[in-house]
Each structure stands twice: as C-alpha cells, then as structure tokens.
C-alpha cells in the first residue's frame, strides 16, 4: 500500500513537467544566443550619479567599465573607448591606439565617484574588432557607491548599435 504523500497526483505531475520543460527551454534559449562577430560598436550606459530622496540629492557612484574577451582561441582588438556626458559631448578618449586582448583576457577603465563630469546620462562608446569571427566580448559597466554606511551597486550591460562589416 502506497503512502498518501507518495501518490502522484495529475496536477503535481503536470506542474513538475512544466517546470522541467521551462528549465530546458531557458537552457536552449541561452544556447541560441551564442554569437560570433568580427567587430561591433557598443553603447554602454553610465551613471556617475543618481538621485535619492524627493529632493533629488545626488549620490555619486564610481564606475568600472569592464571589457572581457570571451573567445578561448582568438584575440580581439579594442579600437576605441570614448566617454560622453549627458549632453552627448565627448569627455575623454581612453585609447590613442588599439589594444589587444588575448583569449580570455580582460581590461577595465575606472572612473572615481568624485568625477561626475558625465552626469546621470553618461555613456561609453566602445569599438572592437577581430581578424576572424569570435565570441562577442562581454562589455558592461559596474557602478558602486557608499555613503553613511549605505551601499549601492548595479551593472549596466552594453548595447550593440552597429555590427562591423569587414
């Protein structure tokens, strides 16, 4: 005789099946997003400060732009990293010539929290390329700040605005 809690109810089986199908679907969708590219121009949102409280009190944030070559066999070339302010004005060009990132190598650019030149709508424009089609790199900004024992951090991913055609 089977214990009541061990009996399989049709609803429980259906729910478990849906959960397993959904989990497998998410894995399949993630795999489908695998992408090769020879280069891109990317827009990366930056928040050098945000506002808190109803009085719009500025909360300054440090920013780390992270550029990660995710290809295990090929280098990528970071051609340009330009920082723009809220009005779209160029604040700073970070590389005068391309830099090479070896397979799985990373680089970053740090903007301290006291540097608020970018404002709330700042951004980086990052251009990269490669000799052959490679895994697209992961490029994102991490913003972090601390004030009076309170901390905030969040990530802002890059958005492709142009595919390089070569």
N, C-alpha and C positions, 0 to 999 in steps of 0.2 A: 504494500500500500504506500503510495507516494504522499509525502507530507504536503499540506496545502500550499505552503510558501514556495515549494519547488515546482508546482504545476505551472505550465506555460500558458498564460492567457493570450488570446489572439491580439489584444491591444498591446501587451508588453512586447510580443514578438514583432509586431508592426513598428512600434517605436524604436526598438533596438535595430531593426533593419534600416529604418530611415536614418538613424544616427550613423550607422556604418556606411551607408551609401553617401551621405553628406560628407563624411570624413574622407572617403575615397575620391569624391568629386573635388574637394578642396585640394587634395594632392595632385590630381590630374590637371586642375586649372593652374596651379603653381608651376607644374612642369611645362605647360603650354606657354608660359610667359618667358621661358628661356629664349634669349635673343642674341643674335650675333650682329655686329656692326663694324664698320670701318671708321666711324667717327660721328660725333654729334656736337651740336651746340645746345647747352643746357641752361635753364633759368633756375636759380636756387634762391628761394625767399629767405631773407634775413630779418630778424627783429632785434635791433641793437637796444631797443627799449620797448616796453609795453606799458600800459596804464593800469593802475589799480585804484580801487575806490571810486566813488561817484565824482570826486573832484579831479579826476584824470591825473593823479600823482604818478610821475614817471618812475618806472622800475627798470634800471639799467641791467643789461644782460651781456655777458661775454659770449662770443661766437667762435665756434671752431668749424671751418669748412673742411670736410674730410673727403679725400679722393682716393678710392680703392680700386686697384686693378684686380678684377676678379678672374682674369684669364690665367690658367695654370701653365700655359706654354709660351705665351707671346707678350712682348712689352706693349705699352701704349705710350703715346706722346701727348702730354698736356701742353697745348699750343698757347692758350691764353686763360687767365683768370682775372677778370675785371670786376671791381666793386663799384656799384652805383647807389646813389642815395634815393630818397623817397621821390624826388622830382625827376629822376632819370639822369642826373648829372654824374659823370664819371668822377669817382672819389680817388681811386687808386688802381693802377695796373700792377699786378703782382709778379708777372714774369716778363722779362725782356726778350727771352728766347725760350723755345720749348724745353720741357724737362721730360726725361724718360722715366717711366715707372716699369720696373721689371715685373715678371709674372708674380702676382700676389703681393706686390709692394704697395705701400700707401704713403700719402703725404697729407699735410694739413696746413691750414692758414689760421692763425689765431688773431682775433680782434678783441682786445680787453674791454671790460664793461664800461670803463670811463670814456671810451671812444664811441660817441653817439652820433658821429658825423652822418651815418647812413640813415638814421631815423627809423620810424616804425615800418616803412615800406622799402627798405633797402634790399638789394639783391646782388648776387654774383652771376655773371655770365661766364660759363666755363666751356672752353672748346678743346676737344681732344680728337686724336685720330690714331690710326694704326695701319701698318703695311698690308695686313690681311684682316679678314673678318674675325673678330674676337668677341668674347663675352663682354657685354656692355658693363662698364665700371659702375660701382655704387658711389654716388656723389650726393652728399647731404650736409646740412648744417645742424650742429648741435648748439642750442642756446641754453645758457645756465646763469643763474644769478642767486645771490644770497643777501638777505637784509634782515637784521634784527632776529636772527635765528630761524627765519623762514627761507626756504629754498624753492626754486622753480627750475625746471629743465624740460625741454621738449626738442623734438627733431623735426626738421623741415626737409623733405626729400626734393631732389632735383626734378625738374620737368623738362622733357625734351621739347625744344622749339624748332630744331632743324636737324635733319639727317644729312651727314656729309656724303656727297656723291663723288666718288673718285674712280 
